[in-house]
Amino acid sequence: MPSRRSLPSIVAAGLLALLAACGGNDNDGVNIGPGARTEVTPDPNDQWTLVAPASVGMDAATLMHGPASVPANSGVSSMLVMRHGQPVFEQYWNGFDKDTLHDLRSATKSITSLLVGIAIDQHDLGGVDDTISRWLGADYPGAPVLSRGLVLENLLTMRSGLACNDWDGNSPGFENTMYAHQDWVAFWLGLPSTSPPDAVTSYCTGNPVALGHILANATHQPVTAFAQARLLGPLGITSAVWNTYDNDTQTDTGGHMHMRPRDMAKIGQLALQRGQWNGVQLVSSAWMDVSTSNITQFDSEPNDGYGYLWWHGSESWRGQTLDMFYADGSGGQYIFVVPQLDLVAVFTGENYANDGPQLLPFTILQSDIVAAVTAP
């Protein structure tokens, strides 16, 4: 999903299509349906003890102003803040708690980016210049897209050149149209081309979905197993749920992953630490640097850039403009990272059909979280 900073300018038809994207469709391939509230067993290994804001260079009154301004009916369901690697704030609304799984929607894409980086680091994948035909040709011989010279980087940056735009309900590759098919990769591979690869940036969930199939082929194991062994397990994330499609034979790497907010914060902290966790480099720093950088932009989102399935933006702090990158999912799912302030903020929400409140976390991030920082 885009940052939605510019949503008020989107026409009604486009808005409905945009809000439907990133997993808004109820379909047979989804294991935990939209709106479902799933509680998991508390993790006895949780090390989440809030520290005083002043101990990590934050002003408590400013920090507390944000959640105090959240209306009960805003649709925001959680807010967590970490600074200098320590949890400094945690609050839940509307019956949600620390052990409620949240549908990350398109924030899942950023986790898929991490997995691609790990697979490249381990030499399961050759690199972002690998052709998709190398990894999909055997399973889908003769598929039209395989002859167009697409490489992994084209999928990571949403520059595949296919007729696929999740922000346009009339697009042939529109996300909800894909969901109506059994094999989403086969659907994606049958799309026509509208531009050469790497020429036009168009938000298409089919791109990271195809990356999921590529990951499974390259690592010779299901995405869920690879993710647990190489990413989630080392982070201590034990309750995350991936959804599936194609009669449960393929993993949805474009959306619908369910995770606790505390575990979302771990993902953000890993990204902030350039792929390092407890002294172990889970993802190379080189991958983290490029994947979270400003590589391209969408015409409808000129204020925010895009890397390898991560969004890139900026925040203002004491007259300075600071880089910020983030994972973003429909309904208000965000993992914000501000490296220069050593800051991670997580929000979840249920605003799948209400665009206004989806912007509220951006306001709180700038006005109450970043503004609360008193020292670098």
C-alpha positions, -999 to +999 in steps of 0.1 A: +000+000+000+011+036-006+016+060+023-018+075+017-005+109+025-022+121-007-055+101-003-078+131-001-070+139-037-079+105-050-112+102-068-139+080-052-135+051-077-098+050-073-101+052-035-123+021-034-098+002-056-069+014-034-085+003-002-094-031-017-058-037-025-032-053-002-055-081+009-090-067+011-107-096-006-123-125+012-114-156-009-109-193-005-071-190-004-070-170+028-066-190+060-074-162+085-101-141+069-102-103+068-114-089+101-108-122+121-094-116+155-069-143+165-054-146+200-022-166+205-007-180+237+015-155+255+052-159+247+070-167+279+102-155+264+089-120+258+115-095+270+093-064+269+098-041+299+090-005+292+117+020+301+112+056+312+111+079+281+138+102+297+162+072+299+162+070+261+162+107+254+125+112+249+100+136+265+072+117+282+046+144+279+051+148+242+051+111+236+019+105+256+001+132+236-003+110+206-022+081+221-042+105+242-055+121+210-066+087+195-104+086+195-120+054+207-136+048+173-105+057+152-098+022+141-062+024+155-057-008+175-021-006+187+009+017+190+044+006+201+076+026+202+112+015+206+143+038+210+179+027+214+166-009+212+144-006+242+106-005+244+094+029+256+057+028+248+029+002+242-008+007+241-038-011+226-074-001+218-107-016+209-102-050+227-068-058+211-039-068+232-002-079+230-012-114+220-036-105+192-024-113+157-028-086+131-032-090+094-002-071+081-017-068+046+010-054+023+035-048+052+041-085+045+059-075+013+087-059+033+092-093+051+093-109+017+121-085+008+141-096+038+137-133+028+149-125-008+179-108+007+187-138+030+183-162+000+208-141-020+232-139+010+231-177+012+236-181-025+203-199-030+196-170-054+223-156-076+213-120-071+187-094-082+198-099-118+186-135-118+159-139-145+125-151-134+126-176-162+155-193-145+133-200-114+098-203-129+104-218-163+103-254-152+069-250-134+053-228-160+068-237-194+057-214-222+043-187-199+043-154-219+060-133-192+091-156-191+102-144-225+103-107-215+136-107-198+123-098-163+148-101-134+141-102-097+149-065-092+120-056-115+096-074-091+112-060-060+108-024-072+074-029-088+088-022-122+078-054-140+061-036-169+030-059-167-006-048-170-010-049-132-020-020-110-036-026-077-047+010-075-069+006-106-098-018-104-099-020-142-063-032-145-060-068-159-037-077-130-057-060-102-052-078-070-087-089-063-089-104-098-058-124-091-074-137-059-103-152-078-078-176-095-065-208-079-028-203-089-019-167-085+015-171-101+000-186-133-024-157-134+004-132-131+025-150-157-003-147-182-006-109-180+001-087-210+030-062-210+023-025-210+059-012-209+095-026-209+109-040-176+123-012-153+105+016-172+073+022-152+066+018-115+032+002-109+020-013-076+013-049-083+009-076-055+015-103-081+052-093-082+060-103-046+036-133-049+058-145-078+089-139-056+074-163-031+073-191-056+108-183-067+120-184-030+104-219-026+121-232-057+155-216-049+156-228-013+140-262-019+115-257+009+083-240+016+086-203+022+071-208+057+099-232+067+127-210+052+113-179+069+111-197+103+145-211+101+164-181+088+144-150+100+115-155+123+130-182+145+162-163+152+141-132+161+121-153+186+089-149+165+069-181+171+033-173+165+033-156+131+009-171+105+014-171+068-017-175+046-018-197+016-034-202-018-036-228-046-052-254-023-027-245+004+003-254-017+017-219-020+025-191+004+010-157+001+041-135+002+022-104-011+000-099+020-021-115+047+007-125+070-005-123+107+018-112+135+018-097+169+027-060+172+056-068+194+070-091+167+064-064+141+087-042+163+113-069+161+112-067+123+116-030+125+145-033+150+162-058+127+159-034+098+172-005+119+202-026+129+209-032+092+201-069+094+219-077+127+203-094+157+220-104+189+253-101+172+243-123+142+239-109+107+206-124+096+204-103+065+235-086+050+239-049+058+244-043+020+210-058+013+193-037+040+210-005+027+198-009-008+164-024-001+154+004+022+167+032+000+148+055-024+151+036-057+120+047-075+087+065-071+050+061-080+035+089-100+006+091-075+029+092-045+056+119-053+065+125-016+075+089-009+099+067-026+102+029-029+131+005-025+129-033-026+093-037-012+100-011+015+086+025+014+110+054+018+101+089+032+113+116+056+105+132+089+114+166+103+133+169+136+146+201+150+149+217+116+165+187+100+150+164+074+157+128+083+153+097+062+127+073+072+117+039+057+086+018+065+065-012+058+029-003+050-003-023+049-039-015+042-060-007+073-032+010+092-004-015+095+029+002+098+065-004+108+083+029+108+121+032+111+140+064+116+176+054+116+192+088+126+170+088+157+175+051+164+137+048+165+111+022+156+073+028+158+046+002+151+009+008+145-019-016+136-054-007+126-087-018+113-094+010+089-099-011+058-128+009+045-120+043+060-091+063+045-089+092+069-078+073+101-052+055+080-033+088+080-034+092+118-002+072+125+018+095+102+006+125+122+014+108+155+048+097+143+058+133+133+040+153+160+043+131+190+069+104+185+097+121+165+090+154+183+094+136+217+131+129+209+152+153+229+186+141+219+200+120+190 
